[in-house]
Amino acid sequence: MLILVWFVICIIFYFVQLILGNSGHALEVFAILSAIAIFLISKIRHKIK
């Protein structure tokens, strides 16, 4: 499961950097998208159990 989370975070980071580059808001967008992704992975994981 940790590998899945790491993979998703890397993909999100790549797309945020690709779209926003060195913008001042890139880190904020990355943090929000990462939190949403981890929350959704957690919800899916608990549904499967």
KAGI-V954472 format. One record per backbone hydrogen bond with DSSP energy under -1.0 kcal/mol. CO is the residue of the C=O (numbers start at 1). NH is the residue of the N-H. Records with the same first field share a line. If there is no record, write none. Layout:
CO->NH + NH
//
This chain:
1->5
2->6
3->7
4->8
5->9
6->10
7->11
8->12
9->13
10->14
11->15
12->16
13->17
14->18
15->19
16->20
17->21
20->23
23->26
25->29
26->30
27->31
28->32
29->33
30->34
31->35
32->36
33->37
34->38
35->39
36->40
37->41
38->42
39->43
40->44
41->45
42->46
43->47
44->48
45->49
//
